[in-house]
Amino acid sequence: MSKQEFVDFYEVLQVSQNADTETIERVFRLLARRYHPDNQESGNEEKFRLVHTAYQTLRDPGERARFDVHYDRQTTNQWQIFGQGTAHGSQEDDQRIIRGILSVLYVARRRDPHRGGFGNLQLERVLGVPREHLEFPLWILKQRGWIEILDNGQTAITIHGIDQVIGEGLEPADDRLLPRAAATEAEVEMGRPDPGEAS
C-alpha cells in the first residue's frame, strides 16, 4: 500500500471485511459488468479501474493481509473519540463514550447484522478509551438493554440500541464511519444502482 489517500477496497466492492473470496469474486463480476466502459448505460472507466484494483488486492491472501493492516489502522484513526489525555471520568465524558460505543456498534451491526460486534480490547483500541473508562458506560448500556453479548463473546448493539441511534439522534459522530456505498451484496446481485450513481 502506498502512502496516498486511503481507499477502502471493501467499500469499493460493497462487501464486509469478513467476505470470503467467492463472494468478492461474485460481486466483482457484477460491478465490473456495470462499470465496464463498453456498457452504454452505466459504464464508468474510473469506477471500473477502482473496482478492478480492489478485486486484485482482496483476492490475493498476501495483498489482502497487507491491506487489512492499513484498513485497521485507518479505522482506528477515524473512530477515536478522545484526544491524548482528555478522558477524565466526568459525566460529559461518560456521555461521549456512550455515544461512541453506540456509534461503533451500530456500524458494526450494519455491516454484519448477524455477527457485527466488537471485543472489549477492540473497543478500547478503536475508541481510544482505556478499559477503566469503558466499564461504567458499558454497564449502563447493558442495563438499558441497548447492547448485548453475542455467543462469540463480542459486544453488539441490540434493536433497542439501534432505536436510540436512529430515533434519538445518536447517529455516528463522523460520517466517515458509515460506508458511502450503502448497497448490500444482495442489492448488488439484483442489479440495483448504488447511491453514488444518482449524481
LOKOL-426371 format. One record per residue (C-alpha): x, y, z; residue in three letters. Coordinates in steps of 0.2 Angstrom, whole numbers, plus 5000, padded with zeros to 4 digits. Each point is the difference from the previous one (the first is absolute). Last residue first. Layout:
// residues N
rec px=X | py=Y | pz=Z | rodren=Ala
...
***
This chain:
// residues 199
rec px=4873 | py=5060 | pz=4954 | rodren=Ser
rec px=4989 | py=4985 | pz=5002 | rodren=Ala
rec px=5014 | py=4988 | pz=4997 | rodren=Glu
rec px=5008 | py=5003 | pz=5018 | rodren=Gly
rec px=4985 | py=4992 | pz=5008 | rodren=Pro
rec px=5003 | py=4983 | pz=4992 | rodren=Asp
rec px=4990 | py=4994 | pz=4986 | rodren=Pro
rec px=4989 | py=4985 | pz=5002 | rodren=Arg
rec px=5006 | py=4985 | pz=4990 | rodren=Gly
rec px=4992 | py=4986 | pz=5011 | rodren=Met
rec px=5017 | py=4994 | pz=5004 | rodren=Glu
rec px=5006 | py=5017 | pz=5006 | rodren=Val
rec px=4984 | py=5001 | pz=5011 | rodren=Glu
rec px=5004 | py=4983 | pz=5008 | rodren=Ala
rec px=5018 | py=5006 | pz=5003 | rodren=Glu
rec px=4993 | py=5015 | pz=5009 | rodren=Thr
rec px=5000 | py=5017 | pz=4993 | rodren=Ala
rec px=5006 | py=5014 | pz=5012 | rodren=Ala
rec px=5015 | py=5005 | pz=4990 | rodren=Ala
rec px=5005 | py=5015 | pz=5011 | rodren=Arg
rec px=5005 | py=4988 | pz=5014 | rodren=Pro
rec px=4995 | py=5008 | pz=5017 | rodren=Leu
rec px=5014 | py=5004 | pz=5012 | rodren=Leu
rec px=5006 | py=5015 | pz=4988 | rodren=Arg
rec px=4984 | py=5008 | pz=5005 | rodren=Asp
rec px=5007 | py=5004 | pz=5017 | rodren=Asp
rec px=4990 | py=5002 | pz=5016 | rodren=Ala
rec px=4990 | py=4984 | pz=4996 | rodren=Pro
rec px=4982 | py=5003 | pz=5003 | rodren=Glu
rec px=4993 | py=5003 | pz=5017 | rodren=Leu
rec px=4986 | py=5010 | pz=4993 | rodren=Gly
rec px=4987 | py=4992 | pz=5012 | rodren=Glu
rec px=4990 | py=4990 | pz=4988 | rodren=Gly
rec px=5014 | py=4992 | pz=4989 | rodren=Ile
rec px=5014 | py=4997 | pz=5013 | rodren=Val
rec px=4987 | py=4997 | pz=5014 | rodren=Gln
rec px=4990 | py=4988 | pz=4989 | rodren=Asp
rec px=5017 | py=4991 | pz=4996 | rodren=Ile
rec px=5003 | py=4998 | pz=5019 | rodren=Gly
rec px=4983 | py=4992 | pz=5002 | rodren=His
rec px=5003 | py=4989 | pz=4985 | rodren=Ile
rec px=5016 | py=4994 | pz=5009 | rodren=Thr
rec px=5018 | py=5006 | pz=4998 | rodren=Ile
rec px=5014 | py=4988 | pz=5001 | rodren=Ala
rec px=5013 | py=4995 | pz=5012 | rodren=Thr
rec px=5011 | py=4985 | pz=4995 | rodren=Gln
rec px=5000 | py=4984 | pz=5010 | rodren=Gly
rec px=4998 | py=4988 | pz=4985 | rodren=Asn
rec px=4982 | py=4996 | pz=5006 | rodren=Asp
rec px=4996 | py=5019 | pz=4999 | rodren=Leu
rec px=5000 | py=5012 | pz=5015 | rodren=Ile
rec px=4986 | py=5013 | pz=5000 | rodren=Glu
rec px=4998 | py=5018 | pz=4998 | rodren=Ile
rec px=4986 | py=5013 | pz=5002 | rodren=Trp
rec px=4991 | py=4989 | pz=5013 | rodren=Gly
rec px=5000 | py=5015 | pz=5012 | rodren=Arg
rec px=5010 | py=4990 | pz=5013 | rodren=Gln
rec px=5013 | py=4995 | pz=4986 | rodren=Lys
rec px=5002 | py=5018 | pz=4995 | rodren=Leu
rec px=5003 | py=5006 | pz=5017 | rodren=Ile
rec px=5012 | py=4986 | pz=5004 | rodren=Trp
rec px=5010 | py=5005 | pz=4984 | rodren=Leu
rec px=5000 | py=5018 | pz=5005 | rodren=Pro
rec px=5008 | py=4995 | pz=5017 | rodren=Phe
rec px=5013 | py=4988 | pz=4993 | rodren=Glu
rec px=5006 | py=5010 | pz=4986 | rodren=Leu
rec px=5010 | py=5013 | pz=5010 | rodren=His
rec px=5010 | py=4986 | pz=5009 | rodren=Glu
rec px=5004 | py=4992 | pz=4984 | rodren=Arg
rec px=5009 | py=5015 | pz=4992 | rodren=Pro
rec px=4991 | py=5010 | pz=4986 | rodren=Val
rec px=5008 | py=5001 | pz=4983 | rodren=Gly
rec px=4983 | py=4996 | pz=4992 | rodren=Leu
rec px=5007 | py=4987 | pz=4988 | rodren=Val
rec px=5013 | py=4993 | pz=5013 | rodren=Arg
rec px=4989 | py=4999 | pz=5015 | rodren=Glu
rec px=4986 | py=4993 | pz=4989 | rodren=Leu
rec px=5011 | py=4987 | pz=4993 | rodren=Gln
rec px=5006 | py=4995 | pz=5017 | rodren=Leu
rec px=4982 | py=4998 | pz=5005 | rodren=Asn
rec px=4996 | py=4989 | pz=4985 | rodren=Gly
rec px=4989 | py=5008 | pz=4987 | rodren=Phe
rec px=4984 | py=4995 | pz=4991 | rodren=Gly
rec px=4992 | py=4997 | pz=4984 | rodren=Gly
rec px=4996 | py=4981 | pz=4999 | rodren=Arg
rec px=4982 | py=4999 | pz=4993 | rodren=His
rec px=4998 | py=5017 | pz=4993 | rodren=Pro
rec px=5017 | py=5002 | pz=4993 | rodren=Asp
rec px=5004 | py=5017 | pz=4993 | rodren=Arg
rec px=4985 | py=5008 | pz=5009 | rodren=Arg
rec px=5005 | py=4991 | pz=5016 | rodren=Arg
rec px=5017 | py=5007 | pz=4999 | rodren=Ala
rec px=4994 | py=5017 | pz=4996 | rodren=Val
rec px=4988 | py=5000 | pz=5015 | rodren=Tyr
rec px=5013 | py=4993 | pz=5011 | rodren=Leu
rec px=5012 | py=5014 | pz=4997 | rodren=Val
rec px=4987 | py=5014 | pz=5001 | rodren=Ser
rec px=4993 | py=4992 | pz=5016 | rodren=Leu
rec px=5017 | py=4999 | pz=5008 | rodren=Ile
rec px=5004 | py=5018 | pz=4995 | rodren=Gly
rec px=4983 | py=5007 | pz=5006 | rodren=Arg
rec px=5003 | py=4991 | pz=5017 | rodren=Ile
rec px=5018 | py=5007 | pz=5000 | rodren=Ile
rec px=4994 | py=5017 | pz=4997 | rodren=Arg
rec px=4987 | py=4999 | pz=5014 | rodren=Gln
rec px=5013 | py=4993 | pz=5012 | rodren=Asp
rec px=5012 | py=5014 | pz=4996 | rodren=Asp
rec px=4986 | py=5013 | pz=5004 | rodren=Glu
rec px=4997 | py=4991 | pz=5016 | rodren=Gln
rec px=5018 | py=5002 | pz=5005 | rodren=Ser
rec px=5013 | py=4986 | pz=4999 | rodren=Gly
rec px=5015 | py=5010 | pz=4995 | rodren=His
rec px=5002 | py=4995 | pz=4981 | rodren=Ala
rec px=5010 | py=5014 | pz=4992 | rodren=Thr
rec px=5018 | py=4992 | pz=5001 | rodren=Gly
rec px=5004 | py=4998 | pz=4982 | rodren=Gln
rec px=4984 | py=5004 | pz=4989 | rodren=Gly
rec px=4984 | py=4991 | pz=5003 | rodren=Phe
rec px=4987 | py=4994 | pz=4988 | rodren=Ile
rec px=5012 | py=4988 | pz=4990 | rodren=Gln
rec px=4989 | py=4993 | pz=4986 | rodren=Trp
rec px=5009 | py=5007 | pz=4984 | rodren=Gln
rec px=5018 | py=4996 | pz=5006 | rodren=Asn
rec px=4995 | py=4982 | pz=5005 | rodren=Thr
rec px=4992 | py=4997 | pz=4983 | rodren=Thr
rec px=5015 | py=5006 | pz=4991 | rodren=Gln
rec px=5011 | py=4988 | pz=5010 | rodren=Arg
rec px=4989 | py=4986 | pz=4998 | rodren=Asp
rec px=4999 | py=5003 | pz=4981 | rodren=Tyr
rec px=5019 | py=5002 | pz=4999 | rodren=His
rec px=5003 | py=4983 | pz=5008 | rodren=Val
rec px=4985 | py=4993 | pz=4990 | rodren=Asp
rec px=5009 | py=5005 | pz=4984 | rodren=Phe
rec px=5015 | py=4990 | pz=5004 | rodren=Arg
rec px=4990 | py=4985 | pz=5004 | rodren=Ala
rec px=4990 | py=5003 | pz=4983 | rodren=Arg
rec px=5016 | py=5001 | pz=4990 | rodren=Glu
rec px=5006 | py=4983 | pz=5008 | rodren=Gly
rec px=4983 | py=4991 | pz=4998 | rodren=Pro
rec px=4998 | py=5006 | pz=4982 | rodren=Asp
rec px=4982 | py=5003 | pz=4995 | rodren=Arg
rec px=4999 | py=5016 | pz=5010 | rodren=Leu
rec px=5013 | py=5010 | pz=4991 | rodren=Thr
rec px=4996 | py=4995 | pz=4982 | rodren=Gln
rec px=4981 | py=5003 | pz=5004 | rodren=Tyr
rec px=5004 | py=5017 | pz=5007 | rodren=Ala
rec px=5010 | py=5005 | pz=4985 | rodren=Thr
rec px=4986 | py=4993 | pz=4988 | rodren=His
rec px=4987 | py=5010 | pz=5009 | rodren=Val
rec px=5011 | py=5016 | pz=4999 | rodren=Leu
rec px=5003 | py=4998 | pz=4982 | rodren=Arg
rec px=4981 | py=4997 | pz=4996 | rodren=Phe
rec px=4996 | py=5015 | pz=5011 | rodren=Lys
rec px=5012 | py=5011 | pz=4989 | rodren=Glu
rec px=4994 | py=4992 | pz=4984 | rodren=Glu
rec px=4981 | py=5003 | pz=5003 | rodren=Asn
rec px=4988 | py=4990 | pz=4990 | rodren=Gly
rec px=4982 | py=5001 | pz=5007 | rodren=Ser
rec px=4988 | py=5000 | pz=4985 | rodren=Glu
rec px=5012 | py=4998 | pz=4985 | rodren=Gln
rec px=5010 | py=4986 | pz=5008 | rodren=Asn
rec px=5016 | py=4999 | pz=4990 | rodren=Asp
rec px=5009 | py=5010 | pz=5013 | rodren=Pro
rec px=4997 | py=4986 | pz=5013 | rodren=His
rec px=4992 | py=5007 | pz=5015 | rodren=Tyr
rec px=4985 | py=4989 | pz=5001 | rodren=Arg
rec px=5008 | py=4984 | pz=4994 | rodren=Arg
rec px=5015 | py=5003 | pz=5012 | rodren=Ala
rec px=4988 | py=5003 | pz=5014 | rodren=Leu
rec px=4991 | py=4983 | pz=4997 | rodren=Leu
rec px=5017 | py=4991 | pz=4997 | rodren=Arg
rec px=5007 | py=5008 | pz=5016 | rodren=Phe
rec px=4985 | py=4995 | pz=5010 | rodren=Val
rec px=5003 | py=4981 | pz=4996 | rodren=Arg
rec px=5019 | py=5001 | pz=5002 | rodren=Glu
rec px=4998 | py=5008 | pz=5017 | rodren=Ile
rec px=4987 | py=4987 | pz=5005 | rodren=Thr
rec px=5011 | py=4986 | pz=4995 | rodren=Glu
rec px=5015 | py=5007 | pz=5009 | rodren=Thr
rec px=4990 | py=5001 | pz=5017 | rodren=Asp
rec px=4993 | py=5016 | pz=5007 | rodren=Ala
rec px=5005 | py=5004 | pz=5018 | rodren=Asn
rec px=5005 | py=5018 | pz=4996 | rodren=Gln
rec px=4982 | py=5003 | pz=4994 | rodren=Ser
rec px=4997 | py=5002 | pz=4981 | rodren=Val
rec px=4995 | py=5015 | pz=4990 | rodren=Gln
rec px=5015 | py=4997 | pz=4988 | rodren=Leu
rec px=5006 | py=5018 | pz=5002 | rodren=Val
rec px=4995 | py=5000 | pz=5018 | rodren=Glu
rec px=5011 | py=4984 | pz=5003 | rodren=Tyr
rec px=5014 | py=5009 | pz=4990 | rodren=Phe
rec px=5000 | py=5015 | pz=5012 | rodren=Asp
rec px=5011 | py=5013 | pz=4992 | rodren=Val
rec px=5013 | py=5008 | pz=5010 | rodren=Phe
rec px=5008 | py=5016 | pz=4993 | rodren=Glu
rec px=5017 | py=4996 | pz=4994 | rodren=Gln
rec px=5013 | py=4992 | pz=5011 | rodren=Lys
rec px=5002 | py=4985 | pz=4989 | rodren=Ser
rec px=4993 | py=4983 | pz=5004 | rodren=Met
***
